[in-house]
Amino acid sequence: MTTPTQLFTEISSQGELKITLDEVKMPTPKPHEVVVEIQAAPINPSDMWPMFGPADLREASLSGNTLSAPVHKGMLPRIKSRLDQKLPIGNEGAGIVVAAGEDPKAQALIGKMVAVLSGATYAKYCCVPIQAVMLHNEGTTALQAASSFVNPLTALSMVETMRQEGHKALVHTAAASSLGIMLNKICMAEGIELVNIVRKQEQVEILESLGAKYICNSSSDSFKKDLYLAIEETGATLAFDAIGGGELVSDILTAMEMVGSKDATGFNTYGSADNKQVYIYGGLDFSPTTLNRAYGMTWSIGGWLLMRFLGKLDIKQVLAMHKRVADEIDSTFKLDFSAELTLAEVLEPKNIAAYNAKKTGEKYYVNPSK
């Protein structure tokens, strides 16, 4: 039996990133834990920051099983909590349970195909508590199950947030992403109006092929008008933004306010009474979020994080989400991958440049068992 290997990341207080492929011991599960042989683990945008932080990957170099890259010292205070610590990487993945603790619920999973949420899935073997496991139906492959948590549960939780907060329709940016496609399928199935914001014509065409009704191209000269008309027709007052930087959040709030105030008469000092909410859940643009405040006084922006939202739900609600994902893993939550990488290939600069580009339609996964 070959020695298991695992990827780790470390940023030193001297300003150097090192990602290493190390030999590790086979994990021993506690009573409530299982050991999963990982066969497929996606490289999600949410994996990039833990992996690389603010390192300058243009100057990355590979020597043996170690990737090195400089980190500007001015950025180090932003990541003070992780400095000089060797950390595992890989948010999620899927594979077969090969060992389990003595808890009967753990033992019952031996030999089963499961997805796991761990933070350490770029490894041959991953040990997790059974609460971090999603059991898949017989016949599901590891590749099908690889992206069971981050994108599917985020899409389902966005819809649940909408319901809990009393909104009736959604706006979503980076809408042609894997997550955006899943969200479209959910909204179509449940009769929820969804305004999709993309930045390229090819992304418009992707969503049109799915049957999406409202698609606004931010690179179009008519973008703000199109956004206003879409929000007017849907009544959307809640948005989820994956971009973060620039003026897009402000543009969304402005369009919502224009719709809310279009029938106002007399003084309208404080704007429309309907709450306009934008949650920033991603950071594709690290520039400052610019707010051109022209949307009255009834609005909010804030951060939104999947795990904190799930922590507010009843366990029955979370398990119901898990079951839906498992049952619809080859339809609503189907994800096509464009390339497979071994653990060693993850470190190659040419591959990093490809998967770190986060291009629409290009999705990489790691096969630690290959």
C-alpha positions as a printed Julia matrix, in Angstrom:
370×3 Matrix{Float64}:
   0.0    0.0     0.0
   1.39   3.4    -0.98
   1.8    6.09    1.66
  -1.13   8.58    1.6
  -0.37  12.14    0.5
  -2.04  15.48    1.16
  -1.7   19.11    0.08
  -0.92  21.79    2.67
  -0.54  25.57    2.46
   1.53  27.92    4.6
   2.3   31.64    4.43
   5.26  32.74    6.51
   5.53  35.98    8.45
   8.43  36.77    6.11
   6.06  36.89    3.14
   6.41  33.56    1.36
   3.69  31.13    0.3
   4.54  27.43    0.21
   2.11  24.73   -0.93
   3.49  21.26   -0.35
   2.49  17.7    -1.2
   3.38  15.72    1.91
   3.24  12.1     2.97
   0.85  11.61    5.89
  -0.35   8.82    8.13
  -3.59   6.98    7.52
  -6.12   8.71    9.82
  -7.71   6.82   12.71
 -11.4    7.68   13.16
 -12.93   8.57   16.51
 -16.21   6.82   17.4
 -18.37   9.32   15.49
 -16.03   9.71   12.5
 -15.5    8.04    9.13
 -12.48   7.87    6.83
 -13.29   8.58    3.19
 -11.04   7.68    0.27
 -11.42  10.86   -1.77
 -11.86  10.22   -5.49
 -12.99  13.66   -6.65
 -12.67  17.1    -5.03
 -13.6   20.27   -6.94
 -11.42  23.35   -7.09
 -13.97  26.02   -6.19
 -13.43  29.79   -6.1
 -13.86  29.48   -2.33
 -10.76  27.25   -2.26
  -8.51  29.84   -3.88
  -8.06  32.21   -0.95
  -7.21  29.46    1.57
  -4.78  27.98   -0.96
  -2.97  31.06   -2.18
  -4.01  34.03   -0.03
  -2.67  37.27   -1.55
   0.44  35.62   -3.06
   1.75  36.9    -6.39
   1.24  33.77   -8.49
   2.92  35.4   -11.48
   6.19  34.72   -9.65
   5.33  31.2    -8.51
   7.9   28.45   -8.94
   7.76  24.7    -8.45
  10.62  22.67   -6.98
   9.86  19.01   -6.41
   6.64  18.81   -4.43
   6.76  22.42   -3.21
   5.22  25.47   -4.88
   6.6   28.83   -3.71
   5.38  32.38   -4.37
   6.03  35.76   -2.75
   3.47  37.66   -0.69
   3.78  41.43   -0.5
   4.54  42.35    3.11
   1.89  45.06    3.06
  -0.72  42.3     2.71
   0.45  40.26    5.7
  -1.62  42.14    8.34
  -4.78  41.05    6.45
  -3.91  37.38    7.03
  -2.26  37.62   10.43
  -4.39  34.78   11.85
  -2.94  32.19    9.45
   0.73  33.18    9.33
   3.37  30.49   10.01
   0.74  27.75   10.18
   0.67  24.69    7.92
  -2.96  24.27    6.93
  -4.88  21.63    4.94
  -6.92  22.68    1.89
  -9.93  21.5    -0.11
 -13.42  22.42    1.07
 -15.38  19.46   -0.25
 -15.11  16.19   -2.11
 -16.54  12.7    -2.5
 -15.5    9.08   -2.27
 -16.02   5.76   -0.52
 -16.07   5.29    3.24
 -13.24   2.84    3.98
 -13.13   2.97    7.79
 -15.35   4.14   10.63
 -15.47   4.57   14.38
 -17.56   2.27   16.56
 -20.68   4.47   16.55
 -23.35   2.42   14.71
 -24.22   5.4    12.5
 -20.59   5.63   11.43
 -20.31   1.88   10.89
 -23.4    1.94    8.68
 -21.58   4.18    6.2
 -18.72   1.77    5.43
 -18.61   1.06    1.69
 -21.04   3.9     0.89
 -20.53   6.73   -1.58
 -20.56  10.0     0.37
 -19.76  13.66   -0.09
 -17.89  15.45    2.69
 -17.4   19.02    3.82
 -14.06  19.18    5.49
 -11.5   21.81    4.53
  -9.0   18.99    3.97
 -10.21  17.08    0.91
  -7.09  17.53   -1.23
  -5.87  14.31    0.3
  -5.96  10.58   -0.41
  -7.94  10.01    2.8
 -10.14  12.44    4.7
 -11.43  11.86    8.23
 -14.65  13.68    9.15
 -17.47  13.47   11.71
 -20.64  11.89   10.38
 -22.37  15.29   10.66
 -20.14  16.49    7.8
 -21.18  13.64    5.51
 -23.86  13.58    2.81
 -24.91  10.05    1.9
 -25.55   9.56   -1.8
 -27.88   7.15   -3.52
 -26.6    3.85   -4.83
 -25.11   4.24   -8.31
 -23.93   7.81   -7.82
 -20.27   8.25   -8.77
 -17.68  10.27   -6.89
 -17.46  12.72   -9.76
 -21.21  13.31   -9.67
 -21.12  13.77   -5.88
 -17.93  15.86   -5.74
 -19.69  19.24   -5.58
 -22.56  18.36   -3.26
 -22.09  21.03   -0.61
 -20.76  24.44   -1.65
 -22.77  25.21   -4.78
 -25.98  23.19   -4.19
 -26.47  24.21   -0.57
 -25.61  27.84   -1.38
 -28.25  27.94   -4.12
 -30.88  26.31   -1.89
 -29.97  28.62    1.01
 -30.3   31.74   -1.15
 -33.88  30.76   -1.88
 -34.51  29.97    1.79
 -33.05  33.37    2.78
 -35.47  35.03    0.36
 -38.41  33.27    1.98
 -37.31  33.91    5.55
 -36.8   37.63    4.93
 -40.08  38.15    3.1
 -38.81  38.89   -0.41
 -40.51  37.47   -3.49
 -37.78  37.49   -6.16
 -33.99  37.45   -6.45
 -31.14  39.17   -8.26
 -27.91  37.2    -8.7
 -24.56  38.28  -10.13
 -21.98  36.02  -11.79
 -25.13  34.25  -12.86
 -23.63  31.94  -15.51
 -21.4   30.27  -12.92
 -21.98  26.68  -11.8
 -23.83  28.04   -8.79
 -25.83  30.43  -10.97
 -26.97  27.61  -13.24
 -28.14  25.57  -10.24
 -29.98  28.59   -8.84
 -31.75  29.07  -12.17
 -32.9   25.45  -12.18
 -34.22  25.73   -8.62
 -36.07  28.98   -9.32
 -37.61  27.65  -12.52
 -38.81  24.52  -10.73
 -40.33  26.53   -7.87
 -41.78  29.42   -9.89
 -39.43  32.05   -8.41
 -38.5   35.06  -10.54
 -34.73  35.46  -10.88
 -32.82  38.38  -12.4
 -29.47  37.18  -13.74
 -26.51  39.56  -14.11
 -23.63  38.46  -16.34
 -20.77  40.29  -18.04
 -20.39  38.62  -21.45
 -22.66  37.75  -24.37
 -21.55  34.11  -24.25
 -22.85  33.98  -20.68
 -26.16  35.43  -21.84
 -26.38  32.57  -24.34
 -25.63  29.96  -21.67
 -28.53  31.17  -19.55
 -30.85  31.56  -22.53
 -30.23  27.92  -23.39
 -31.46  27.0   -19.88
 -34.64  29.02  -20.36
 -33.73  31.93  -18.06
 -36.17  34.82  -18.55
 -34.33  37.83  -17.13
 -30.68  38.25  -18.15
 -28.8   41.56  -17.9
 -25.35  41.95  -19.43
 -23.3   44.42  -17.36
 -21.04  45.13  -20.36
 -23.99  46.29  -22.46
 -24.71  49.99  -22.98
 -28.32  49.3   -21.96
 -27.41  47.44  -18.76
 -28.91  49.88  -16.25
 -32.12  50.2   -18.25
 -32.34  46.42  -18.65
 -31.76  45.94  -14.93
 -34.47  48.45  -14.06
 -36.98  46.75  -16.35
 -36.16  43.3   -14.98
 -36.52  44.44  -11.38
 -39.73  46.3   -12.23
 -41.23  43.16  -13.72
 -40.1   40.78  -10.99
 -40.36  43.03   -7.95
 -36.99  41.75   -6.73
 -35.76  43.43   -3.54
 -33.05  40.92   -2.58
 -29.73  40.37   -4.37
 -26.75  38.07   -3.89
 -23.5   39.48   -5.26
 -20.43  37.38   -6.01
 -18.36  40.3    -7.31
 -17.9   42.52   -4.25
 -15.89  45.38   -5.73
 -16.91  48.26   -7.96
 -20.33  49.87   -8.4
 -22.52  46.85   -9.17
 -24.04  46.65   -5.68
 -24.89  50.34   -5.91
 -26.39  49.9    -9.38
 -28.65  47.12   -8.09
 -29.86  49.19   -5.12
 -30.43  52.19   -7.39
 -32.57  50.14   -9.77
 -34.57  48.72   -6.86
 -35.17  52.22   -5.51
 -36.21  53.58   -8.9
 -38.79  50.81   -9.16
 -39.98  51.32   -5.59
 -40.36  55.09   -6.02
 -41.74  55.24   -9.57
 -45.3   55.99   -8.4
 -44.32  58.3    -5.53
 -45.96  61.74   -5.33
 -44.99  64.8    -3.3
 -41.88  64.82   -1.17
 -40.02  61.5    -1.24
 -37.16  62.46    1.06
 -36.46  58.99    2.41
 -37.18  56.9    -0.67
 -39.34  53.81   -1.0
 -40.47  51.96    2.12
 -39.63  48.49    0.81
 -36.39  47.14    2.22
 -33.72  46.66   -0.43
 -31.09  44.11    0.58
 -27.86  43.07   -1.12
 -25.71  40.31    0.32
 -22.09  40.07   -0.83
 -21.07  36.41   -0.69
 -17.99  36.43   -2.96
 -14.99  38.51   -3.91
 -14.27  38.13   -7.61
 -13.32  41.83   -7.58
 -11.13  42.83   -4.62
 -11.43  46.56   -5.28
 -13.51  48.69   -2.86
 -17.29  48.44   -2.97
 -18.45  51.86   -4.18
 -21.84  53.11   -3.01
 -23.39  56.05   -4.85
 -26.19  56.58   -2.39
 -29.28  57.37   -4.4
 -31.64  54.8    -2.94
 -33.33  56.43    0.03
 -32.89  55.17    3.55
 -34.46  51.72    3.54
 -31.63  49.5     2.32
 -28.88  47.25    3.59
 -25.75  45.56    2.35
 -23.92  42.86    4.24
 -21.9   39.72    4.04
 -23.48  36.3     3.64
 -21.76  33.02    4.44
 -23.25  29.6     3.76
 -22.08  27.83    6.92
 -23.35  30.58    9.21
 -26.73  30.52    7.49
 -26.99  26.73    7.74
 -26.13  27.01   11.42
 -29.36  28.96   11.94
 -31.53  26.24   10.42
 -33.2   23.3    12.12
 -31.33  20.03   11.53
 -34.4   18.65    9.74
 -34.2   21.5     7.22
 -30.51  20.81    6.57
 -31.09  17.07    6.15
 -33.96  17.79    3.76
 -31.55  19.88    1.68
 -29.04  17.0     1.74
 -31.68  14.56    0.49
 -32.75  16.89   -2.31
 -29.15  17.29   -3.45
 -28.63  13.51   -3.43
 -31.88  12.87   -5.3
 -31.2   15.57   -7.93
 -27.42  15.24   -8.24
 -27.67  14.36  -11.92
 -30.27  17.01  -12.82
 -30.7   20.21  -10.8
 -27.25  19.92   -9.23
 -25.38  18.33  -12.11
 -21.94  19.79  -12.66
 -19.72  19.09  -15.65
 -15.96  19.2   -15.15
 -13.5   20.16  -17.86
 -10.28  18.69  -16.44
  -8.94  16.25  -13.86
  -5.75  16.89  -11.88
  -3.69  14.73   -9.58
  -2.49  16.2    -6.29
   0.92  16.81   -7.86
  -0.6   18.48  -10.92
  -2.46  20.99   -8.7
   0.96  22.53   -7.94
   2.06  23.09  -11.54
   2.07  26.82  -12.4
   0.45  26.26  -15.82
  -2.45  24.44  -14.17
  -2.76  27.1   -11.46
  -3.05  29.78  -14.14
  -5.85  27.78  -15.77
  -8.02  26.95  -12.77
  -7.35  30.24  -10.96
  -8.74  32.12  -13.99
 -12.26  30.98  -12.94
 -13.5   30.98  -16.53
 -17.14  30.22  -17.25
 -17.52  26.62  -18.35
 -14.12  25.54  -17.05
 -14.27  23.53  -13.84
 -11.33  21.54  -12.49
 -11.33  18.75   -9.95
  -8.66  16.88   -8.04
  -8.48  13.1    -7.96
  -6.23  12.3    -4.96
  -6.58   8.59   -5.64
  -5.06   8.83   -9.12
